[in-house]
């Protein structure tokens, strides 16, 4: 459930979303602005009367500790109802200790809860060469466990992107950069995220 988003929607018919994270949030190389712009459009179509504002503050290559500091600053500036946090990929690639990443994420999630801001985590990107890397696996599993323990939504991007990668043999125009799979991948993620947010708003603990 996304209680703060539901409350904002019920009161103002407006939801302010802050997107923070790495390259996919920043839409590096994407023709249509990456997934954040598409998510906003899909939400406006799905929720009648919704005035959704998407504020993209993504920085490519950012680690969780850097994002955590910026989240506090950006919250003070834009006062969002929801934070979309793409987290973990750069930390996993840099081999930041799992416990350090966990502590940063949990502390930030609790800070956001204290300030009555909902969070959706966007999990690790799928990268072929890292599929068998134990540290990459451990970071991915840790984020899923943190999301469950802290009762926050997580978009399991890794699994979805792996399916897209497996389907790529049938065609579809890959980006030169393996991190930015396909334009269809952005649309898929946007649809996934918009649906999850809609369920979070109108689910049993939301407006519905």
N, C-alpha and C positions, 0 to 999 in steps of 0.2 A: 504493500500500500504506500501511496504517496500523500499523506495527510495534509502537508503544507501546500502542495500543489492543488489538491482538491479544495482546500479552504480559500486559496487565492482565486480559483476559478469561480467558486460559488459567490464570492464577495465582489469581485471586480470583473469577472469574465476575461481576465488577462493573466497570463503566466509568463514570468520572466525566467529564461533558462540561460545559465552560464556554462559554456563548453570550454573545458580545459583539458589539455593533454598533449599528445605528440603529433606526428606528421599527418595522420589521417584527419584529425580534427582541424588541422591547419589547411588541409585540402591541397597539399603540395602536389602539383601535376594533374589535378582533377579538372575536368572540363566544366562541371556543373557546381563547383563549390564544395565538393566533399559531402559527407553525410549530414552535417549539421543543417545546412540550408534545406536539403530535401526533407529532413525530419520536421522542420518547421512547417513546410508546405503540407506534408501529409497530416500533421496534427490539426492544422486549420481545416482541412477537408473532413477529417474524422470527427471532430468535436464542433458541433454547430455553435456559432457565435464566439468561438475562442479567438482571442487576440493574443497570439503567441509571439514573444520577442526573443530571438536567439542571439545571444551575445557571444561571439567566438573570440576567445583569448588564448588559443592554442599556440604553442611554441614547439617547433620540431626539435627533437633530441633532448627534451627536458626530462630530468629525473624526478622521482616522487617527492624528494625533499624540497626541490626547487618549486615544484607545483604547489606543494602544501603551503609554502610561504606566500605564493602569489594568490592562492585561493582566499586567504584571509584578507589580503589587500583588495582583491577584486570584489569580494562580498561587500566590503565597506563602501566601495564605489558604486556598484550596480544594484545591490540589494536583490539578489535573485530568489526565486521560490524553489528552484531546482538547479543542482550542479550535475552536469555530465562530465565524469572524470575518466578519461582514457589513461590508464595507469599500468605500469609494470613492464612493458616491452623494453624500454630503454634501460631500465634497472636490470632486467634479466640479461640483456646483451652486455651490460657493463659488469656483470657478476657482482652486483651489490648484494651483500648478505641478505638472505630471506628474512631473518628476524628484523633487520633494519627497515626493510620495506614494509613488513607487517606493522611495526610500531608506528611508522609514519602514517600509513593508511588508516589504522584504527584511531590514532589520535586525531586525525583530520576529520574522520567520520563523526566522532563524538563531538568535536567542536562545531561541526555543521548542525548536528542534532540540537545542541544547546542553543544555537541561533535560529532554530525552527526552519531549517533549510533541508529539503529532501536531497538525496543523492542517488544517482545511477552510475555504477561503475561500468566502464567498457573494458573488457579484458584484453589479454595479450593478442597480438597479431600472429597469424600463422606464417612461419618462415620455414621453408623446406629444410634448410641446412641445420635448423635448430630443433627439429622434431625429436631427435634422439638425445638431445642435450639434457642431462639430469637437472641442472640448475634451472633451465627454462621450464621444465616440467614442474619443478618444485614451486617456482613463483606462481605459475598458473594455478596449481592446486591450492596454494596458500590463499590467493585472492578469492577463490570460490568459497573456501572455508570462512574467511573473514566476512564475506558478504552474508553467508548463512548465519554466522554467529551474531553479526550486528544488525540483521534483519534489513538489509538494503538490497536493492535489485542489482544484478550483474548481467550484462550482455555477454554471452559466451562467444565472443567474436572468433576465437581460435577455431572452434569446431565448425562454425559456419564458413569461415574462410578456407578451411581445409577442404570442405566439400566443393567449394567453388574451384579450388586448385585442381582437385581430382577431375572436375568436369571440364577443365580448360582444354583438355585434349580434343574436345569437340569444336573448338574455335571460340572466338570472343574477344580477341584483341587485348593482349596484356600490355600494361604499362612497362616501359623499360626498367623501372625500379621494381624489384620483387616485393617491396613493402606495400606498393600501391597496386593491388591486383588488377581489377577491372572496374570500369565505370559501373557495370552491373553490380559489382560488389558494394559500391557506395549506396546504390539504390536498395539493395538487399538489407544492408545494415540500417539504413534510414527507416525502412518499413518495419523491421524487427524492433527497433528502438521506439518508434512512434506507437506501435501496437502495445509494447510493454508499458509505456507511459500511460496510454489510454486505459489499460486494464488496471494500472496502479491508481488511477483517479477514480474509476467507476466500479472497482471491485468491491467485495463485501465490507471492507473497512473504509471505503471512500464515499463518494456521493451516492452511489447506487444502493 
